[in-house]
Amino acid sequence: MQTSSLSPTSKDGRSEAAQLNALRSFFTSIDGMRASLNLDVEEMLLYLGVGYLNTERIQQVGSNGYITSTNVSSVADFMKIPKETARRKIKRLIALGLIENKRGVIVSDVARWFAFVHQMPLCTHSTTDTERR
């Protein structure tokens, strides 16, 4: 069995141990989010994906935008999963009251979806001028 040692620091200056601790924290946060709605990880990601697709118009034009429904095929394409898997998981999200099917799928409560998103441990990465070029 081959082993490798961790280097003391990474490109961004953080120690490997700090990065592993951040990763552990990320997974702990994801597990808490998942458990808060009694979802498996794929259902949680689908819920996030449907809401993301529903809010694209807001993302494009700001607060004057509006929520639009999407279809299962678009969700499956966006999530890069089989359409049947998306359909089956969305059916469960509908049963849980998180998503509705009204001329397409849409999150039931947009404020609840945004509150859920705010729990997401998003990684931020600042780029240097050299990396931007």
C-alpha positions in Angstrom: 0.0 0.0 0.0 1.3 3.4 -1.0 0.9 6.4 1.3 1.5 10.0 0.6 2.2 12.8 3.0 0.3 16.0 3.2 2.2 19.1 2.3 2.3 21.7 5.0 0.5 24.4 2.9 -1.5 24.6 -0.2 -1.6 27.1 -3.1 -3.9 29.5 -1.2 -1.6 29.4 1.9 -3.9 27.3 4.1 -2.6 24.1 5.7 -3.8 20.8 4.5 -5.2 20.1 7.9 -7.2 23.4 7.7 -8.6 22.4 4.4 -9.6 19.0 5.7 -11.3 20.6 8.6 -13.1 22.9 6.3 -14.2 19.9 4.2 -15.5 18.2 7.4 -17.4 21.3 8.3 -18.9 21.4 4.7 -20.1 17.8 5.0 -21.5 18.5 8.5 -23.4 21.5 7.2 -24.8 19.6 4.2 -25.9 16.8 6.4 -27.7 19.2 8.7 -29.5 20.8 5.7 -30.4 17.4 4.3 -31.8 16.3 7.7 -33.7 19.5 8.3 -36.1 18.6 5.4 -35.8 14.8 5.8 -34.2 14.5 2.3 -31.5 12.3 0.9 -28.6 14.2 -0.7 -29.9 13.8 -4.3 -33.3 15.1 -3.2 -31.7 18.0 -1.5 -29.7 18.9 -4.6 -32.8 18.5 -6.8 -34.7 20.9 -4.5 -31.9 23.4 -4.8 -31.7 22.9 -8.6 -35.4 23.4 -9.1 -35.4 26.6 -7.1 -32.3 27.8 -9.0 -34.0 27.2 -12.3 -37.2 28.9 -11.0 -35.3 32.0 -10.0 -33.3 32.4 -13.2 -35.4 35.4 -14.2 -34.6 37.1 -10.9 -30.9 36.4 -11.5 -31.1 38.0 -14.9 -33.0 41.2 -14.1 -32.7 41.6 -10.3 -35.6 42.2 -7.9 -38.0 43.0 -10.8 -37.7 39.5 -12.0 -40.2 36.8 -11.2 -40.3 33.1 -10.5 -40.9 30.8 -13.4 -41.7 27.1 -13.5 -39.5 24.6 -15.2 -40.0 21.1 -16.5 -38.6 17.7 -15.4 -36.5 17.4 -18.6 -34.8 20.8 -17.9 -34.2 19.8 -14.3 -32.7 16.5 -15.4 -30.5 18.2 -18.0 -29.3 20.9 -15.5 -28.6 18.3 -12.8 -27.1 15.8 -15.4 -29.1 12.9 -14.1 -31.5 10.6 -15.9 -35.0 12.1 -16.5 -36.7 9.2 -14.8 -34.6 9.7 -11.7 -35.5 13.4 -11.7 -39.2 12.6 -12.1 -39.2 10.1 -9.3 -37.3 12.4 -6.9 -39.4 15.4 -7.8 -42.5 13.3 -7.1 -41.3 12.7 -3.6 -40.5 16.5 -3.2 -44.1 17.2 -4.3 -45.4 14.7 -1.7 -43.3 16.5 1.0 -44.8 19.8 -0.1 -41.5 21.4 -1.1 -42.3 21.5 -4.9 -45.6 21.9 -6.8 -46.4 20.8 -10.3 -48.4 23.6 -11.9 -47.6 23.8 -15.6 -44.2 22.7 -14.6 -42.3 22.2 -11.4 -41.8 25.1 -9.0 -40.8 25.4 -5.4 -43.8 25.7 -3.1 -42.5 28.4 -0.9 -39.8 30.7 -2.4 -39.0 32.3 0.9 -38.4 28.9 2.5 -36.2 27.9 -0.5 -34.1 31.1 -0.1 -33.8 30.4 3.6 -32.6 26.9 2.8 -30.1 28.2 0.3 -28.7 30.6 3.0 -27.8 27.5 5.1 -25.5 26.3 2.2 -21.8 26.4 3.1 -20.6 28.1 -0.1 -17.0 28.1 -0.8 -15.6 31.4 -1.9 -12.3 31.7 -3.8 -10.7 35.0 -4.4 -8.6 35.1 -7.5 -5.5 37.1 -7.9 -4.8 39.3 -11.0 -2.5 36.6 -12.3 -5.2 33.9 -12.1 -7.8 36.2 -13.9 -5.6 36.5 -16.9 
